[in-house]
């Protein structure tokens, strides 16, 4: 097994180190974050750092990189306090990846990548029509991370749009049935195959495989 130490990490080229370190965390969710500014200019960008923070209240966070360049997503969230998170699926993963290009603020990523804006009544932030699981968030807090000058953006989920058939009786969302894809590293996209759902783990009994609906054994 190869051993890479801190000295070796420090002398690596920036791009090589970025690929290496980004691969360490394994499979990550691929999400498109949709925003709009006060002049009604939409923005769409792919993120792989979305993290669950809690369900009551329903909070999610994501990492915003340093502001060494313009960060249209963060600017729009600060201005409007709303944004959408849209899961990437097998039908749109290439278009989703293209949103990582450095488009100008007045350029619309939806138009540039062939994705479609979708709005719901009373909400300014755009959803991605082609996404099969998407939700609206209201900004709660932006936490600066001094170690690398990034920010952790925390929002509360207020609205969820999902195919009804994917939501099981116990609340589990079968994202595999929605053809959701995963990311590894900076640019590798993957489909998934479920091994099983497992019952709630208890100290006195071993967890057992349960059905996709959360009842009984498979």
Backbone torsions as a table, in degrees:
resi	resn	phi	psi	omega
1	UNK	NA	131.9	-179.2
2	UNK	-73.1	136.9	177.8
3	UNK	-110.6	118.7	177.9
4	UNK	-110.5	120.1	-178.4
5	UNK	-99.9	177.0	-174.9
6	UNK	-63.6	-34.6	178.8
7	UNK	-64.0	-41.0	178.2
8	UNK	-67.5	-37.8	177.5
9	UNK	-60.6	-40.7	-175.5
10	UNK	-67.4	-29.4	-177.0
11	UNK	-96.0	-1.7	176.9
12	UNK	-66.6	154.5	172.3
13	UNK	-65.1	150.4	-176.2
14	UNK	-56.1	-43.1	-175.6
15	UNK	-69.5	-41.9	179.3
16	UNK	-63.1	-46.7	-179.9
17	UNK	-62.5	-39.4	179.3
18	UNK	-62.3	-44.2	178.8
19	UNK	-64.0	-44.5	-177.4
20	UNK	-62.1	-52.7	-175.5
21	UNK	-68.9	-37.0	178.5
22	UNK	-66.1	-22.4	179.3
23	UNK	-80.5	-19.2	-172.8
24	UNK	-64.5	-32.3	-176.0
25	UNK	-80.4	0.0	175.4
26	UNK	77.6	-153.8	-178.2
27	UNK	-69.7	135.9	-179.9
28	UNK	-128.1	157.6	177.5
29	UNK	-73.9	145.1	176.9
30	UNK	-106.8	119.9	-175.3
31	UNK	-135.3	143.4	172.8
32	UNK	-101.6	125.7	178.1
33	UNK	-101.1	121.8	-178.2
34	UNK	-104.6	132.0	179.4
35	UNK	-139.0	172.1	177.2
36	UNK	-148.3	147.6	178.7
37	UNK	-98.5	-178.6	-176.6
38	UNK	-72.9	-8.1	175.3
39	UNK	-101.4	11.5	177.8
40	UNK	68.9	24.6	173.1
41	UNK	-88.4	119.8	-178.6
42	UNK	-83.0	159.7	176.6
43	UNK	-143.2	146.1	179.8
44	UNK	-143.1	131.0	-177.5
45	UNK	-146.3	145.3	180.0
46	UNK	-87.6	138.8	178.4
47	UNK	-135.0	143.9	176.7
48	UNK	-118.4	15.8	-173.9
49	UNK	-113.4	16.1	-179.5
50	UNK	-68.4	130.8	-175.9
51	UNK	-133.3	137.6	175.6
52	UNK	-72.4	132.0	179.3
53	UNK	-113.3	-23.8	-179.5
54	UNK	169.4	158.7	-177.6
55	UNK	-107.7	-10.5	179.1
56	UNK	-145.8	90.1	2.2
57	UNK	-71.5	162.8	-177.7
58	UNK	-80.8	101.4	-174.4
59	UNK	-119.2	139.7	172.1
60	UNK	-131.8	152.8	176.2
61	UNK	-132.6	159.4	173.1
62	UNK	-146.6	157.8	-177.5
63	UNK	-92.5	129.8	173.1
64	UNK	-106.0	126.5	-177.1
65	UNK	-68.8	166.4	-177.7
66	UNK	-55.6	151.5	-176.5
67	UNK	-87.3	44.1	175.9
68	UNK	-70.0	-21.2	171.1
69	UNK	-128.5	172.2	178.5
70	UNK	-61.8	134.6	177.3
71	UNK	-116.2	88.0	-173.4
72	UNK	-63.1	-36.3	179.2
73	UNK	-59.2	-50.6	-177.9
74	UNK	-66.2	-40.4	178.6
75	UNK	-59.1	-44.0	-178.5
76	UNK	-68.5	-39.3	178.8
77	UNK	-64.0	-42.0	177.8
78	UNK	-62.6	-35.8	-176.2
79	UNK	-76.3	-39.7	-172.5
80	UNK	-108.8	-18.9	-179.4
81	UNK	69.0	11.1	179.4
82	UNK	-131.3	150.1	173.4
83	UNK	-162.4	160.5	178.7
84	UNK	-114.7	150.3	172.0
85	UNK	-120.0	126.4	-173.0
86	UNK	-125.6	117.6	-179.4
87	UNK	-67.1	141.9	179.1
88	UNK	-87.5	136.2	178.7
89	UNK	-121.9	-179.5	-174.0
90	UNK	-65.0	-20.8	-178.6
91	UNK	-80.8	-21.4	-171.5
92	UNK	-127.7	9.8	-171.8
93	UNK	-63.2	-34.5	179.5
94	UNK	-70.7	-41.1	176.3
95	UNK	-64.7	-39.0	179.0
96	UNK	-61.6	-43.9	179.5
97	UNK	-61.4	-36.4	-177.8
98	UNK	-63.7	-22.9	179.2
99	UNK	-67.1	-12.4	178.4
100	UNK	-76.6	-9.2	175.6
101	UNK	-64.5	152.3	-175.2
102	UNK	-86.2	74.0	176.6
103	UNK	-72.2	152.3	176.6
104	UNK	-70.6	160.5	-176.7
105	UNK	-59.7	-35.2	-178.1
106	UNK	-85.7	4.9	175.6
107	UNK	-98.2	137.1	-176.0
108	UNK	-95.6	114.9	179.7
109	UNK	-62.2	-32.9	176.7
110	UNK	-57.2	-50.1	-178.1
111	UNK	-67.9	-40.3	-176.8
112	UNK	-67.1	-29.5	-174.6
113	UNK	-107.3	-2.5	178.6
114	UNK	81.1	12.6	176.5
115	UNK	-88.3	162.8	-171.5
116	UNK	-116.3	132.1	175.0
117	UNK	-73.7	145.3	176.0
118	UNK	-138.1	130.7	-179.4
119	UNK	-121.0	147.5	172.3
120	UNK	-114.7	157.0	-172.8
121	UNK	-59.2	132.8	176.5
122	UNK	82.1	4.3	-177.2
123	UNK	-123.3	130.1	-179.6
124	UNK	-84.9	-35.1	-175.0
125	UNK	-67.7	140.0	-177.6
126	UNK	-85.6	140.4	168.7
127	UNK	-94.4	165.1	172.5
128	UNK	-96.4	114.3	-175.1
129	UNK	-57.6	-38.1	-175.0
130	UNK	-74.8	-13.7	178.5
131	UNK	-74.8	140.0	-177.5
132	UNK	-95.4	-8.7	176.6
133	UNK	-144.8	117.6	-174.5
134	UNK	-150.4	156.4	-176.7
135	UNK	-152.9	155.8	-178.8
136	UNK	-102.5	139.1	178.5
137	UNK	-127.1	149.5	172.3
138	UNK	-109.2	130.9	-177.6
139	UNK	-60.6	131.9	176.8
140	UNK	-111.8	-40.2	-173.3
141	UNK	-164.3	144.5	171.6
142	UNK	-119.5	115.8	-174.7
143	UNK	-104.0	115.9	177.4
144	UNK	-72.1	138.2	177.0
145	UNK	-109.8	106.3	-172.8
146	UNK	-67.4	-29.0	-174.0
147	UNK	-58.3	-35.4	-179.6
148	UNK	-139.6	15.8	174.8
149	UNK	63.9	28.0	173.1
150	UNK	-95.9	177.9	177.5
151	UNK	-132.6	143.9	175.8
152	UNK	-105.6	112.2	-175.6
153	UNK	-95.2	120.8	-175.9
154	UNK	-111.7	129.6	179.0
155	UNK	-132.7	156.0	176.3
156	UNK	-102.9	130.8	179.3
157	UNK	-73.1	128.3	179.0
158	UNK	-116.1	-25.3	-178.2
159	UNK	-144.0	138.8	178.8
160	UNK	-125.7	133.3	175.1
161	UNK	-118.9	119.7	-176.3
162	UNK	-155.1	146.4	174.3
163	UNK	-59.5	129.0	-175.4
164	UNK	-58.7	-35.7	-177.2
165	UNK	-65.3	-20.9	-178.3
166	UNK	-83.1	-15.1	-178.8
167	UNK	-94.0	114.4	-174.7
168	UNK	-85.1	172.0	-172.3
169	UNK	-60.0	-30.3	-178.4
170	UNK	-94.6	7.5	178.8
171	UNK	96.7	-11.2	178.5
172	UNK	-63.9	133.4	176.2
173	UNK	-100.3	120.5	-179.2
174	UNK	-81.9	82.5	-176.0
175	UNK	-67.4	-23.2	178.4
176	UNK	-65.3	-34.3	178.1
177	UNK	-68.3	-16.8	178.7
178	UNK	-93.9	7.2	179.8
179	UNK	60.5	33.6	178.4
180	UNK	-65.5	141.5	178.3
181	UNK	-109.1	161.0	177.8
182	UNK	-117.7	162.1	178.9
183	UNK	-116.7	145.0	165.9
184	UNK	-133.7	147.6	-174.4
185	UNK	61.0	-145.0	-179.1
186	UNK	-99.0	-18.2	-167.2
187	UNK	-150.4	15.1	-177.7
188	UNK	-107.6	123.1	-176.1
189	UNK	-109.2	142.9	-171.4
190	UNK	-137.5	144.4	165.6
191	UNK	-90.6	166.8	-176.4
192	UNK	-125.8	161.8	173.7
193	UNK	-137.6	118.2	-178.2
194	UNK	-65.8	135.9	171.7
195	UNK	-82.3	-53.0	177.2
196	UNK	-178.6	161.1	162.4
197	UNK	-90.3	148.5	179.5
198	UNK	-119.3	148.7	178.6
199	UNK	-68.3	164.4	179.0
200	UNK	-57.8	129.0	-176.0
201	UNK	-76.1	130.3	176.9
202	UNK	-127.7	152.2	-175.9
203	UNK	-66.2	-30.9	-173.8
204	UNK	-90.0	-12.7	-179.7
205	UNK	-138.8	149.3	177.5
206	UNK	-78.8	143.6	177.7
207	UNK	-63.9	145.4	-179.3
208	UNK	-121.3	155.3	176.4
209	UNK	-65.7	136.7	178.4
210	UNK	-123.3	166.2	-178.2
211	UNK	-70.4	165.5	179.2
212	UNK	-59.7	-27.0	178.4
213	UNK	-84.0	-2.9	176.8
214	UNK	89.5	8.8	-177.3
215	UNK	-118.9	131.4	173.4
216	UNK	66.2	-171.1	-179.3
217	UNK	-95.0	155.6	178.9
218	UNK	-74.3	NA	NA
